[in-house]
Amino acid sequence: MYEYKAIVLEVIDGDTLTLDVDAGFYLHYHVRVRLARINAPETVEFSARGVSDPAKEFVLSRCGPGTVVVARISKADKFGRWLAEILYLPGSQSVDEIRTRGKNLSDDLLAAGLAKLY
């Protein structure tokens, strides 16, 4: 498993994100990652404000575009996305602080009932 500082570029759905991964030596890669260990099925909710996906909304509220995260990337899945554990800490830009005090996005989705173990 490899650990990188990354910035969230896009939240695709409840378990897939696009990251700008800092590989060191001024090398950056745009990588699509799938959250490890979970499946957050796309569910559609209709309300007065429109159509929404609760898992995606949950991820956006915690790790929206521009958020600094720590990505622990292990291997590629069958669709070419990299499997990753994402650690985040609202308001923090420090990798050391996120690494030690950060929350695991997969665990938070499971705890909220928006994902299942995969």
MODELLER restraints for C-alpha pairs under 7 A, 6 or more apart:
rsr = mdl.restraints
at = mdl.atoms
rsr.add(forms.Gaussian(group=physical.xy_distance, feature=features.Distance(at['CA:1:A'], at['CA:72:A']), mean=6.31, stdev=0.5))
rsr.add(forms.Gaussian(group=physical.xy_distance, feature=features.Distance(at['CA:1:A'], at['CA:73:A']), mean=5.63, stdev=0.5))
rsr.add(forms.Gaussian(group=physical.xy_distance, feature=features.Distance(at['CA:1:A'], at['CA:74:A']), mean=4.46, stdev=0.5))
rsr.add(forms.Gaussian(group=physical.xy_distance, feature=features.Distance(at['CA:2:A'], at['CA:72:A']), mean=5.49, stdev=0.5))
rsr.add(forms.Gaussian(group=physical.xy_distance, feature=features.Distance(at['CA:2:A'], at['CA:73:A']), mean=5.27, stdev=0.5))
rsr.add(forms.Gaussian(group=physical.xy_distance, feature=features.Distance(at['CA:2:A'], at['CA:74:A']), mean=6.38, stdev=0.5))
rsr.add(forms.Gaussian(group=physical.xy_distance, feature=features.Distance(at['CA:3:A'], at['CA:70:A']), mean=6.78, stdev=0.5))
rsr.add(forms.Gaussian(group=physical.xy_distance, feature=features.Distance(at['CA:3:A'], at['CA:71:A']), mean=5.59, stdev=0.5))
rsr.add(forms.Gaussian(group=physical.xy_distance, feature=features.Distance(at['CA:3:A'], at['CA:72:A']), mean=4.34, stdev=0.5))
rsr.add(forms.Gaussian(group=physical.xy_distance, feature=features.Distance(at['CA:3:A'], at['CA:73:A']), mean=6.25, stdev=0.5))
rsr.add(forms.Gaussian(group=physical.xy_distance, feature=features.Distance(at['CA:4:A'], at['CA:21:A']), mean=6.48, stdev=0.5))
rsr.add(forms.Gaussian(group=physical.xy_distance, feature=features.Distance(at['CA:4:A'], at['CA:22:A']), mean=6.24, stdev=0.5))
rsr.add(forms.Gaussian(group=physical.xy_distance, feature=features.Distance(at['CA:4:A'], at['CA:23:A']), mean=6.53, stdev=0.5))
rsr.add(forms.Gaussian(group=physical.xy_distance, feature=features.Distance(at['CA:4:A'], at['CA:70:A']), mean=5.69, stdev=0.5))
rsr.add(forms.Gaussian(group=physical.xy_distance, feature=features.Distance(at['CA:4:A'], at['CA:71:A']), mean=5.25, stdev=0.5))
rsr.add(forms.Gaussian(group=physical.xy_distance, feature=features.Distance(at['CA:4:A'], at['CA:72:A']), mean=6.51, stdev=0.5))
rsr.add(forms.Gaussian(group=physical.xy_distance, feature=features.Distance(at['CA:5:A'], at['CA:21:A']), mean=6.22, stdev=0.5))
rsr.add(forms.Gaussian(group=physical.xy_distance, feature=features.Distance(at['CA:5:A'], at['CA:22:A']), mean=5.58, stdev=0.5))
rsr.add(forms.Gaussian(group=physical.xy_distance, feature=features.Distance(at['CA:5:A'], at['CA:69:A']), mean=6.06, stdev=0.5))
rsr.add(forms.Gaussian(group=physical.xy_distance, feature=features.Distance(at['CA:5:A'], at['CA:70:A']), mean=4.82, stdev=0.5))
rsr.add(forms.Gaussian(group=physical.xy_distance, feature=features.Distance(at['CA:5:A'], at['CA:71:A']), mean=6.34, stdev=0.5))
rsr.add(forms.Gaussian(group=physical.xy_distance, feature=features.Distance(at['CA:5:A'], at['CA:95:A']), mean=6.45, stdev=0.5))
rsr.add(forms.Gaussian(group=physical.xy_distance, feature=features.Distance(at['CA:6:A'], at['CA:19:A']), mean=6.05, stdev=0.5))
rsr.add(forms.Gaussian(group=physical.xy_distance, feature=features.Distance(at['CA:6:A'], at['CA:20:A']), mean=5.38, stdev=0.5))
rsr.add(forms.Gaussian(group=physical.xy_distance, feature=features.Distance(at['CA:6:A'], at['CA:21:A']), mean=4.35, stdev=0.5))
rsr.add(forms.Gaussian(group=physical.xy_distance, feature=features.Distance(at['CA:6:A'], at['CA:22:A']), mean=5.75, stdev=0.5))
rsr.add(forms.Gaussian(group=physical.xy_distance, feature=features.Distance(at['CA:6:A'], at['CA:68:A']), mean=5.82, stdev=0.5))
rsr.add(forms.Gaussian(group=physical.xy_distance, feature=features.Distance(at['CA:6:A'], at['CA:69:A']), mean=5.32, stdev=0.5))
rsr.add(forms.Gaussian(group=physical.xy_distance, feature=features.Distance(at['CA:6:A'], at['CA:70:A']), mean=5.96, stdev=0.5))
rsr.add(forms.Gaussian(group=physical.xy_distance, feature=features.Distance(at['CA:6:A'], at['CA:71:A']), mean=6.44, stdev=0.5))
rsr.add(forms.Gaussian(group=physical.xy_distance, feature=features.Distance(at['CA:7:A'], at['CA:19:A']), mean=5.54, stdev=0.5))
rsr.add(forms.Gaussian(group=physical.xy_distance, feature=features.Distance(at['CA:7:A'], at['CA:20:A']), mean=5.12, stdev=0.5))
rsr.add(forms.Gaussian(group=physical.xy_distance, feature=features.Distance(at['CA:7:A'], at['CA:21:A']), mean=6.66, stdev=0.5))
rsr.add(forms.Gaussian(group=physical.xy_distance, feature=features.Distance(at['CA:7:A'], at['CA:66:A']), mean=5.74, stdev=0.5))
rsr.add(forms.Gaussian(group=physical.xy_distance, feature=features.Distance(at['CA:7:A'], at['CA:67:A']), mean=5.49, stdev=0.5))
rsr.add(forms.Gaussian(group=physical.xy_distance, feature=features.Distance(at['CA:7:A'], at['CA:68:A']), mean=4.58, stdev=0.5))
rsr.add(forms.Gaussian(group=physical.xy_distance, feature=features.Distance(at['CA:7:A'], at['CA:69:A']), mean=6.01, stdev=0.5))
rsr.add(forms.Gaussian(group=physical.xy_distance, feature=features.Distance(at['CA:8:A'], at['CA:18:A']), mean=6.22, stdev=0.5))
rsr.add(forms.Gaussian(group=physical.xy_distance, feature=features.Distance(at['CA:8:A'], at['CA:19:A']), mean=4.64, stdev=0.5))
rsr.add(forms.Gaussian(group=physical.xy_distance, feature=features.Distance(at['CA:8:A'], at['CA:20:A']), mean=6.43, stdev=0.5))
rsr.add(forms.Gaussian(group=physical.xy_distance, feature=features.Distance(at['CA:8:A'], at['CA:63:A']), mean=6.89, stdev=0.5))
rsr.add(forms.Gaussian(group=physical.xy_distance, feature=features.Distance(at['CA:8:A'], at['CA:64:A']), mean=6.55, stdev=0.5))
rsr.add(forms.Gaussian(group=physical.xy_distance, feature=features.Distance(at['CA:8:A'], at['CA:65:A']), mean=4.85, stdev=0.5))
rsr.add(forms.Gaussian(group=physical.xy_distance, feature=features.Distance(at['CA:8:A'], at['CA:66:A']), mean=5.39, stdev=0.5))
rsr.add(forms.Gaussian(group=physical.xy_distance, feature=features.Distance(at['CA:8:A'], at['CA:67:A']), mean=5.41, stdev=0.5))
rsr.add(forms.Gaussian(group=physical.xy_distance, feature=features.Distance(at['CA:8:A'], at['CA:68:A']), mean=6.63, stdev=0.5))
rsr.add(forms.Gaussian(group=physical.xy_distance, feature=features.Distance(at['CA:9:A'], at['CA:18:A']), mean=5.43, stdev=0.5))
rsr.add(forms.Gaussian(group=physical.xy_distance, feature=features.Distance(at['CA:9:A'], at['CA:19:A']), mean=5.23, stdev=0.5))
rsr.add(forms.Gaussian(group=physical.xy_distance, feature=features.Distance(at['CA:9:A'], at['CA:20:A']), mean=6.43, stdev=0.5))
rsr.add(forms.Gaussian(group=physical.xy_distance, feature=features.Distance(at['CA:9:A'], at['CA:65:A']), mean=4.81, stdev=0.5))
rsr.add(forms.Gaussian(group=physical.xy_distance, feature=features.Distance(at['CA:9:A'], at['CA:66:A']), mean=6.25, stdev=0.5))
rsr.add(forms.Gaussian(group=physical.xy_distance, feature=features.Distance(at['CA:10:A'], at['CA:17:A']), mean=5.72, stdev=0.5))
rsr.add(forms.Gaussian(group=physical.xy_distance, feature=features.Distance(at['CA:10:A'], at['CA:18:A']), mean=5.05, stdev=0.5))
rsr.add(forms.Gaussian(group=physical.xy_distance, feature=features.Distance(at['CA:10:A'], at['CA:65:A']), mean=5.52, stdev=0.5))
rsr.add(forms.Gaussian(group=physical.xy_distance, feature=features.Distance(at['CA:11:A'], at['CA:17:A']), mean=4.56, stdev=0.5))
rsr.add(forms.Gaussian(group=physical.xy_distance, feature=features.Distance(at['CA:11:A'], at['CA:18:A']), mean=6.45, stdev=0.5))
rsr.add(forms.Gaussian(group=physical.xy_distance, feature=features.Distance(at['CA:11:A'], at['CA:60:A']), mean=6.68, stdev=0.5))
rsr.add(forms.Gaussian(group=physical.xy_distance, feature=features.Distance(at['CA:11:A'], at['CA:64:A']), mean=6.88, stdev=0.5))
rsr.add(forms.Gaussian(group=physical.xy_distance, feature=features.Distance(at['CA:13:A'], at['CA:56:A']), mean=4.82, stdev=0.5))
rsr.add(forms.Gaussian(group=physical.xy_distance, feature=features.Distance(at['CA:14:A'], at['CA:40:A']), mean=5.42, stdev=0.5))
rsr.add(forms.Gaussian(group=physical.xy_distance, feature=features.Distance(at['CA:14:A'], at['CA:55:A']), mean=4.47, stdev=0.5))
rsr.add(forms.Gaussian(group=physical.xy_distance, feature=features.Distance(at['CA:14:A'], at['CA:56:A']), mean=4.09, stdev=0.5))
rsr.add(forms.Gaussian(group=physical.xy_distance, feature=features.Distance(at['CA:14:A'], at['CA:59:A']), mean=6.24, stdev=0.5))
rsr.add(forms.Gaussian(group=physical.xy_distance, feature=features.Distance(at['CA:15:A'], at['CA:34:A']), mean=5.63, stdev=0.5))
rsr.add(forms.Gaussian(group=physical.xy_distance, feature=features.Distance(at['CA:15:A'], at['CA:35:A']), mean=5.15, stdev=0.5))
rsr.add(forms.Gaussian(group=physical.xy_distance, feature=features.Distance(at['CA:15:A'], at['CA:39:A']), mean=6.49, stdev=0.5))
rsr.add(forms.Gaussian(group=physical.xy_distance, feature=features.Distance(at['CA:15:A'], at['CA:40:A']), mean=5.64, stdev=0.5))
rsr.add(forms.Gaussian(group=physical.xy_distance, feature=features.Distance(at['CA:16:A'], at['CA:33:A']), mean=5.65, stdev=0.5))
rsr.add(forms.Gaussian(group=physical.xy_distance, feature=features.Distance(at['CA:16:A'], at['CA:34:A']), mean=4.51, stdev=0.5))
rsr.add(forms.Gaussian(group=physical.xy_distance, feature=features.Distance(at['CA:16:A'], at['CA:35:A']), mean=6.24, stdev=0.5))
rsr.add(forms.Gaussian(group=physical.xy_distance, feature=features.Distance(at['CA:17:A'], at['CA:32:A']), mean=5.71, stdev=0.5))
rsr.add(forms.Gaussian(group=physical.xy_distance, feature=features.Distance(at['CA:17:A'], at['CA:33:A']), mean=5.42, stdev=0.5))
rsr.add(forms.Gaussian(group=physical.xy_distance, feature=features.Distance(at['CA:17:A'], at['CA:34:A']), mean=6.62, stdev=0.5))
rsr.add(forms.Gaussian(group=physical.xy_distance, feature=features.Distance(at['CA:18:A'], at['CA:30:A']), mean=6.72, stdev=0.5))
rsr.add(forms.Gaussian(group=physical.xy_distance, feature=features.Distance(at['CA:18:A'], at['CA:31:A']), mean=5.55, stdev=0.5))
rsr.add(forms.Gaussian(group=physical.xy_distance, feature=features.Distance(at['CA:18:A'], at['CA:32:A']), mean=4.29, stdev=0.5))
rsr.add(forms.Gaussian(group=physical.xy_distance, feature=features.Distance(at['CA:18:A'], at['CA:33:A']), mean=6.16, stdev=0.5))
rsr.add(forms.Gaussian(group=physical.xy_distance, feature=features.Distance(at['CA:19:A'], at['CA:30:A']), mean=5.55, stdev=0.5))
rsr.add(forms.Gaussian(group=physical.xy_distance, feature=features.Distance(at['CA:19:A'], at['CA:31:A']), mean=5.28, stdev=0.5))
rsr.add(forms.Gaussian(group=physical.xy_distance, feature=features.Distance(at['CA:19:A'], at['CA:32:A']), mean=6.28, stdev=0.5))
rsr.add(forms.Gaussian(group=physical.xy_distance, feature=features.Distance(at['CA:20:A'], at['CA:28:A']), mean=6.29, stdev=0.5))
rsr.add(forms.Gaussian(group=physical.xy_distance, feature=features.Distance(at['CA:20:A'], at['CA:29:A']), mean=5.56, stdev=0.5))
rsr.add(forms.Gaussian(group=physical.xy_distance, feature=features.Distance(at['CA:20:A'], at['CA:30:A']), mean=4.59, stdev=0.5))
rsr.add(forms.Gaussian(group=physical.xy_distance, feature=features.Distance(at['CA:20:A'], at['CA:31:A']), mean=6.48, stdev=0.5))
rsr.add(forms.Gaussian(group=physical.xy_distance, feature=features.Distance(at['CA:21:A'], at['CA:28:A']), mean=5.41, stdev=0.5))
rsr.add(forms.Gaussian(group=physical.xy_distance, feature=features.Distance(at['CA:21:A'], at['CA:29:A']), mean=5.16, stdev=0.5))
rsr.add(forms.Gaussian(group=physical.xy_distance, feature=features.Distance(at['CA:21:A'], at['CA:30:A']), mean=6.24, stdev=0.5))
rsr.add(forms.Gaussian(group=physical.xy_distance, feature=features.Distance(at['CA:21:A'], at['CA:31:A']), mean=6.90, stdev=0.5))
rsr.add(forms.Gaussian(group=physical.xy_distance, feature=features.Distance(at['CA:22:A'], at['CA:28:A']), mean=4.70, stdev=0.5))
rsr.add(forms.Gaussian(group=physical.xy_distance, feature=features.Distance(at['CA:22:A'], at['CA:29:A']), mean=6.81, stdev=0.5))
rsr.add(forms.Gaussian(group=physical.xy_distance, feature=features.Distance(at['CA:32:A'], at['CA:81:A']), mean=5.44, stdev=0.5))
rsr.add(forms.Gaussian(group=physical.xy_distance, feature=features.Distance(at['CA:32:A'], at['CA:82:A']), mean=6.52, stdev=0.5))
rsr.add(forms.Gaussian(group=physical.xy_distance, feature=features.Distance(at['CA:33:A'], at['CA:81:A']), mean=5.05, stdev=0.5))
rsr.add(forms.Gaussian(group=physical.xy_distance, feature=features.Distance(at['CA:33:A'], at['CA:82:A']), mean=4.58, stdev=0.5))
rsr.add(forms.Gaussian(group=physical.xy_distance, feature=features.Distance(at['CA:33:A'], at['CA:83:A']), mean=5.67, stdev=0.5))
rsr.add(forms.Gaussian(group=physical.xy_distance, feature=features.Distance(at['CA:33:A'], at['CA:84:A']), mean=6.17, stdev=0.5))
rsr.add(forms.Gaussian(group=physical.xy_distance, feature=features.Distance(at['CA:34:A'], at['CA:81:A']), mean=5.95, stdev=0.5))
rsr.add(forms.Gaussian(group=physical.xy_distance, feature=features.Distance(at['CA:34:A'], at['CA:82:A']), mean=5.95, stdev=0.5))
rsr.add(forms.Gaussian(group=physical.xy_distance, feature=features.Distance(at['CA:34:A'], at['CA:83:A']), mean=4.94, stdev=0.5))
rsr.add(forms.Gaussian(group=physical.xy_distance, feature=features.Distance(at['CA:34:A'], at['CA:84:A']), mean=6.14, stdev=0.5))
rsr.add(forms.Gaussian(group=physical.xy_distance, feature=features.Distance(at['CA:35:A'], at['CA:83:A']), mean=5.81, stdev=0.5))
rsr.add(forms.Gaussian(group=physical.xy_distance, feature=features.Distance(at['CA:35:A'], at['CA:84:A']), mean=5.17, stdev=0.5))
rsr.add(forms.Gaussian(group=physical.xy_distance, feature=features.Distance(at['CA:35:A'], at['CA:85:A']), mean=5.94, stdev=0.5))
rsr.add(forms.Gaussian(group=physical.xy_distance, feature=features.Distance(at['CA:35:A'], at['CA:106:A']), mean=6.29, stdev=0.5))
rsr.add(forms.Gaussian(group=physical.xy_distance, feature=features.Distance(at['CA:36:A'], at['CA:83:A']), mean=5.14, stdev=0.5))
rsr.add(forms.Gaussian(group=physical.xy_distance, feature=features.Distance(at['CA:36:A'], at['CA:84:A']), mean=5.13, stdev=0.5))
rsr.add(forms.Gaussian(group=physical.xy_distance, feature=features.Distance(at['CA:36:A'], at['CA:85:A']), mean=5.59, stdev=0.5))
rsr.add(forms.Gaussian(group=physical.xy_distance, feature=features.Distance(at['CA:36:A'], at['CA:106:A']), mean=6.98, stdev=0.5))
rsr.add(forms.Gaussian(group=physical.xy_distance, feature=features.Distance(at['CA:37:A'], at['CA:117:A']), mean=5.69, stdev=0.5))
rsr.add(forms.Gaussian(group=physical.xy_distance, feature=features.Distance(at['CA:37:A'], at['CA:118:A']), mean=5.12, stdev=0.5))
rsr.add(forms.Gaussian(group=physical.xy_distance, feature=features.Distance(at['CA:38:A'], at['CA:106:A']), mean=6.47, stdev=0.5))
rsr.add(forms.Gaussian(group=physical.xy_distance, feature=features.Distance(at['CA:38:A'], at['CA:115:A']), mean=6.12, stdev=0.5))
rsr.add(forms.Gaussian(group=physical.xy_distance, feature=features.Distance(at['CA:38:A'], at['CA:116:A']), mean=5.47, stdev=0.5))
rsr.add(forms.Gaussian(group=physical.xy_distance, feature=features.Distance(at['CA:38:A'], at['CA:117:A']), mean=4.48, stdev=0.5))
rsr.add(forms.Gaussian(group=physical.xy_distance, feature=features.Distance(at['CA:38:A'], at['CA:118:A']), mean=4.61, stdev=0.5))
rsr.add(forms.Gaussian(group=physical.xy_distance, feature=features.Distance(at['CA:39:A'], at['CA:115:A']), mean=5.41, stdev=0.5))
rsr.add(forms.Gaussian(group=physical.xy_distance, feature=features.Distance(at['CA:39:A'], at['CA:116:A']), mean=5.39, stdev=0.5))
rsr.add(forms.Gaussian(group=physical.xy_distance, feature=features.Distance(at['CA:39:A'], at['CA:117:A']), mean=6.31, stdev=0.5))
rsr.add(forms.Gaussian(group=physical.xy_distance, feature=features.Distance(at['CA:39:A'], at['CA:118:A']), mean=5.61, stdev=0.5))
rsr.add(forms.Gaussian(group=physical.xy_distance, feature=features.Distance(at['CA:40:A'], at['CA:55:A']), mean=6.54, stdev=0.5))
rsr.add(forms.Gaussian(group=physical.xy_distance, feature=features.Distance(at['CA:40:A'], at['CA:114:A']), mean=6.09, stdev=0.5))
rsr.add(forms.Gaussian(group=physical.xy_distance, feature=features.Distance(at['CA:40:A'], at['CA:115:A']), mean=4.19, stdev=0.5))
rsr.add(forms.Gaussian(group=physical.xy_distance, feature=features.Distance(at['CA:40:A'], at['CA:116:A']), mean=6.47, stdev=0.5))
rsr.add(forms.Gaussian(group=physical.xy_distance, feature=features.Distance(at['CA:41:A'], at['CA:115:A']), mean=6.98, stdev=0.5))
rsr.add(forms.Gaussian(group=physical.xy_distance, feature=features.Distance(at['CA:42:A'], at['CA:53:A']), mean=6.37, stdev=0.5))
rsr.add(forms.Gaussian(group=physical.xy_distance, feature=features.Distance(at['CA:43:A'], at['CA:53:A']), mean=5.47, stdev=0.5))
rsr.add(forms.Gaussian(group=physical.xy_distance, feature=features.Distance(at['CA:44:A'], at['CA:51:A']), mean=6.42, stdev=0.5))
rsr.add(forms.Gaussian(group=physical.xy_distance, feature=features.Distance(at['CA:44:A'], at['CA:52:A']), mean=5.66, stdev=0.5))
rsr.add(forms.Gaussian(group=physical.xy_distance, feature=features.Distance(at['CA:44:A'], at['CA:53:A']), mean=5.12, stdev=0.5))
rsr.add(forms.Gaussian(group=physical.xy_distance, feature=features.Distance(at['CA:45:A'], at['CA:51:A']), mean=5.60, stdev=0.5))
rsr.add(forms.Gaussian(group=physical.xy_distance, feature=features.Distance(at['CA:45:A'], at['CA:52:A']), mean=5.26, stdev=0.5))
rsr.add(forms.Gaussian(group=physical.xy_distance, feature=features.Distance(at['CA:45:A'], at['CA:53:A']), mean=6.26, stdev=0.5))
rsr.add(forms.Gaussian(group=physical.xy_distance, feature=features.Distance(at['CA:46:A'], at['CA:52:A']), mean=6.67, stdev=0.5))
rsr.add(forms.Gaussian(group=physical.xy_distance, feature=features.Distance(at['CA:55:A'], at['CA:114:A']), mean=5.52, stdev=0.5))
rsr.add(forms.Gaussian(group=physical.xy_distance, feature=features.Distance(at['CA:62:A'], at['CA:90:A']), mean=6.88, stdev=0.5))
rsr.add(forms.Gaussian(group=physical.xy_distance, feature=features.Distance(at['CA:68:A'], at['CA:93:A']), mean=5.68, stdev=0.5))
rsr.add(forms.Gaussian(group=physical.xy_distance, feature=features.Distance(at['CA:69:A'], at['CA:86:A']), mean=6.57, stdev=0.5))
rsr.add(forms.Gaussian(group=physical.xy_distance, feature=features.Distance(at['CA:69:A'], at['CA:87:A']), mean=5.68, stdev=0.5))
rsr.add(forms.Gaussian(group=physical.xy_distance, feature=features.Distance(at['CA:69:A'], at['CA:88:A']), mean=4.91, stdev=0.5))
rsr.add(forms.Gaussian(group=physical.xy_distance, feature=features.Distance(at['CA:70:A'], at['CA:86:A']), mean=5.84, stdev=0.5))
rsr.add(forms.Gaussian(group=physical.xy_distance, feature=features.Distance(at['CA:70:A'], at['CA:87:A']), mean=5.08, stdev=0.5))
rsr.add(forms.Gaussian(group=physical.xy_distance, feature=features.Distance(at['CA:70:A'], at['CA:88:A']), mean=6.61, stdev=0.5))
rsr.add(forms.Gaussian(group=physical.xy_distance, feature=features.Distance(at['CA:70:A'], at['CA:95:A']), mean=6.54, stdev=0.5))
rsr.add(forms.Gaussian(group=physical.xy_distance, feature=features.Distance(at['CA:70:A'], at['CA:98:A']), mean=6.78, stdev=0.5))
rsr.add(forms.Gaussian(group=physical.xy_distance, feature=features.Distance(at['CA:70:A'], at['CA:99:A']), mean=6.72, stdev=0.5))
rsr.add(forms.Gaussian(group=physical.xy_distance, feature=features.Distance(at['CA:71:A'], at['CA:84:A']), mean=6.03, stdev=0.5))
rsr.add(forms.Gaussian(group=physical.xy_distance, feature=features.Distance(at['CA:71:A'], at['CA:85:A']), mean=5.85, stdev=0.5))
rsr.add(forms.Gaussian(group=physical.xy_distance, feature=features.Distance(at['CA:71:A'], at['CA:86:A']), mean=4.81, stdev=0.5))
rsr.add(forms.Gaussian(group=physical.xy_distance, feature=features.Distance(at['CA:71:A'], at['CA:87:A']), mean=6.50, stdev=0.5))
rsr.add(forms.Gaussian(group=physical.xy_distance, feature=features.Distance(at['CA:72:A'], at['CA:84:A']), mean=5.25, stdev=0.5))
rsr.add(forms.Gaussian(group=physical.xy_distance, feature=features.Distance(at['CA:72:A'], at['CA:85:A']), mean=5.03, stdev=0.5))
rsr.add(forms.Gaussian(group=physical.xy_distance, feature=features.Distance(at['CA:72:A'], at['CA:86:A']), mean=6.42, stdev=0.5))
rsr.add(forms.Gaussian(group=physical.xy_distance, feature=features.Distance(at['CA:73:A'], at['CA:82:A']), mean=6.56, stdev=0.5))
rsr.add(forms.Gaussian(group=physical.xy_distance, feature=features.Distance(at['CA:73:A'], at['CA:83:A']), mean=5.77, stdev=0.5))
rsr.add(forms.Gaussian(group=physical.xy_distance, feature=features.Distance(at['CA:73:A'], at['CA:84:A']), mean=4.30, stdev=0.5))
rsr.add(forms.Gaussian(group=physical.xy_distance, feature=features.Distance(at['CA:73:A'], at['CA:85:A']), mean=6.57, stdev=0.5))
rsr.add(forms.Gaussian(group=physical.xy_distance, feature=features.Distance(at['CA:74:A'], at['CA:83:A']), mean=5.72, stdev=0.5))
rsr.add(forms.Gaussian(group=physical.xy_distance, feature=features.Distance(at['CA:74:A'], at['CA:84:A']), mean=6.18, stdev=0.5))
rsr.add(forms.Gaussian(group=physical.xy_distance, feature=features.Distance(at['CA:75:A'], at['CA:82:A']), mean=5.53, stdev=0.5))
rsr.add(forms.Gaussian(group=physical.xy_distance, feature=features.Distance(at['CA:75:A'], at['CA:83:A']), mean=5.55, stdev=0.5))
rsr.add(forms.Gaussian(group=physical.xy_distance, feature=features.Distance(at['CA:76:A'], at['CA:82:A']), mean=4.16, stdev=0.5))
rsr.add(forms.Gaussian(group=physical.xy_distance, feature=features.Distance(at['CA:76:A'], at['CA:83:A']), mean=5.80, stdev=0.5))
rsr.add(forms.Gaussian(group=physical.xy_distance, feature=features.Distance(at['CA:77:A'], at['CA:83:A']), mean=6.50, stdev=0.5))
rsr.add(forms.Gaussian(group=physical.xy_distance, feature=features.Distance(at['CA:85:A'], at['CA:104:A']), mean=6.90, stdev=0.5))
rsr.add(forms.Gaussian(group=physical.xy_distance, feature=features.Distance(at['CA:85:A'], at['CA:106:A']), mean=6.95, stdev=0.5))
rsr.add(forms.Gaussian(group=physical.xy_distance, feature=features.Distance(at['CA:86:A'], at['CA:104:A']), mean=5.77, stdev=0.5))
rsr.add(forms.Gaussian(group=physical.xy_distance, feature=features.Distance(at['CA:86:A'], at['CA:105:A']), mean=5.62, stdev=0.5))
rsr.add(forms.Gaussian(group=physical.xy_distance, feature=features.Distance(at['CA:87:A'], at['CA:98:A']), mean=6.54, stdev=0.5))
rsr.add(forms.Gaussian(group=physical.xy_distance, feature=features.Distance(at['CA:87:A'], at['CA:99:A']), mean=6.89, stdev=0.5))
rsr.add(forms.Gaussian(group=physical.xy_distance, feature=features.Distance(at['CA:87:A'], at['CA:102:A']), mean=5.41, stdev=0.5))
rsr.add(forms.Gaussian(group=physical.xy_distance, feature=features.Distance(at['CA:87:A'], at['CA:103:A']), mean=5.27, stdev=0.5))
rsr.add(forms.Gaussian(group=physical.xy_distance, feature=features.Distance(at['CA:87:A'], at['CA:104:A']), mean=4.66, stdev=0.5))
rsr.add(forms.Gaussian(group=physical.xy_distance, feature=features.Distance(at['CA:87:A'], at['CA:105:A']), mean=6.21, stdev=0.5))
rsr.add(forms.Gaussian(group=physical.xy_distance, feature=features.Distance(at['CA:88:A'], at['CA:98:A']), mean=5.85, stdev=0.5))
rsr.add(forms.Gaussian(group=physical.xy_distance, feature=features.Distance(at['CA:88:A'], at['CA:102:A']), mean=4.97, stdev=0.5))
rsr.add(forms.Gaussian(group=physical.xy_distance, feature=features.Distance(at['CA:88:A'], at['CA:103:A']), mean=5.35, stdev=0.5))
rsr.add(forms.Gaussian(group=physical.xy_distance, feature=features.Distance(at['CA:88:A'], at['CA:104:A']), mean=6.65, stdev=0.5))
rsr.add(forms.Gaussian(group=physical.xy_distance, feature=features.Distance(at['CA:89:A'], at['CA:98:A']), mean=5.51, stdev=0.5))
rsr.add(forms.Gaussian(group=physical.xy_distance, feature=features.Distance(at['CA:89:A'], at['CA:102:A']), mean=4.69, stdev=0.5))
rsr.add(forms.Gaussian(group=physical.xy_distance, feature=features.Distance(at['CA:89:A'], at['CA:103:A']), mean=6.17, stdev=0.5))
rsr.add(forms.Gaussian(group=physical.xy_distance, feature=features.Distance(at['CA:92:A'], at['CA:98:A']), mean=6.90, stdev=0.5))
rsr.add(forms.Gaussian(group=physical.xy_distance, feature=features.Distance(at['CA:109:A'], at['CA:115:A']), mean=5.53, stdev=0.5))
rsr.add(forms.Gaussian(group=physical.xy_distance, feature=features.Distance(at['CA:110:A'], at['CA:116:A']), mean=6.11, stdev=0.5))
